[in-house]
Amino acid sequence: MNKKVILSCAITGAGDTTEKSPHVPVTPKEIAGSAIKAAKAGATIVHLHVRDQRTGRLSHDVNLFQETVERIRESETDVIINITSGGGGDWIPCEEDPTKGGTGTDIQTPEERHEPIRKLLPELCTLDCGSINFGNMLYVNPADWLRKQAKLVQESGVKPELECFDTGQVHFANQLIEEGLIDGDPLYQFCLGIPWGAAADAETLSYMKSRIPNNGKWAAFGIGRMQMPIVAESVLQGGHIRVGLEDNLYLKKGQLATNEQLVDKAVGIVQAFGSDMMTPQEARQELHLRAP
């Protein structure tokens, strides 16, 4: 086990969860406020999406990212900021013409996905490592698009967190490293339990971590009711962890959670195993992050 564990909190995500819980933050003020509370509860990293303030749905507006990041930074809360670069990748075929995207399709170019990273220069950003069936849609990440994104992130000096939703995506992340598109010790995030992706169990986690290079660092998260079991399993297997309302809305069955409550519960699990949380400054050294 790691004696010190990095804890990420994914604050709001992109899913249609705002109607399911009043605790899912929507506005930049709400997202930043929840991130600050999560940091004070023990989160080392906050992972940020933004939402349309009118509809509550996913937004790509760079100005919303900027306001959110500025609010966190101006609070002088010590926390590492990790901005999504997943961007628009949702493809739903049109029933009349399946060669075209239908209602709900939302596709961005690599350059558009990278724009919040280019402008705000966070310490970390996510880099998805493949396409996947996601509910009734396809989450589209063509290999050459991801290579272009990886190059843009590399040129910005921001460290990518390599998000892997299935075992083949670990293979592709390793390919990016072999091609010289990832600098330093790579950081992987194993995304477990999403339907039609990698299972949220000990065996799958063990396999995925066995496929990364010796200098690789890794974390994992499970969605829904598997969030806390994967926290425990990740700690036992020597990795880092992630919780938050992007991945799970409940503190326990029937009780809706806040981000800071999920962080507090994860901290308790880590400490019960005899480990403790890594501070943001310790994590900056561990992950070799550039100054924000």
C-alpha positions, 0 to 999 in steps of 0.5 A: 500500500501507499503510505500517502494517497492522492485523492481526486474529487470529480466535482460535477461531470457531464452527465444528466445528474442535476435533476437527480440530486440538488447537490450537483453544482452547476454555476461556476460559483457553485462548482468552485465552492464545492471544489473548495469544500472538497479540498478542505475535506482532504481532496488533493486534486479537483477535477473540473467540468462546467455546465450551462447555467440555464439548462444544467447540461454539459458546456464547453464554454471556456469563459465558464472554465476560466471563472471557475478556476479563478474563483478557486485560485482567488480563494487561496485554497491549496488544491491541484486543478485538473481540467477535462479535455474530453470535450465533445465526443458524443455520437448518436447516429441519426435514424434517417441517415446513420452517416450523420449525427442525430439529436444529442450528438456533440463533437469537438475537434482536438483543438477545440477540446484543448482550448481550456487547457491552452488558455488556463494552463492547469497543473493537470488535464485529462486525456481520454485514451479511446472510444467506448459505447457509453449508454446508447451513444458512442463516445468518440476518440479516434486514435489520430485525434488523441495523438493530436491532443496529446501533442497539444497538451505536451506543448502546453506543459500541462501533465496529462492524466491518461483516462482508460475506460477499458484494457485496450485503452491502457495499450493505447496510452502506452503507445502514446508514451512509446511515440514520445507524446507523453513526458516524464512518469505517466499518470493513469486513471482507471475508470471502472464500472461504466457499462460496456467498459472495464469491470469494477472489480479487483481482478480487472484493476490488478490486470490494468495496473500490471500493463503500465510501465514501471515508472507509471503512477495510477489511480482508479475510480468506480461509478455508482455503488462501486465508488467506495469499494474501488477506493478500498481496493485501490489503496490495497493494491498500491494506487491512488483514488477518486470520488465525487458527484461526477461518478456517484450521487450517494453517500449510502443507499437512499442518502444523497451526498455532497462532494465533501461528504464523499471525500470525507468518507474516502479519507476515513477508508484510507486512514482505516488502512493505516495510510493518509492523504497526500497534500497538494504540495506533496503530490506536485512533487510526486507527479512532477507538476509544473507550477500553475 
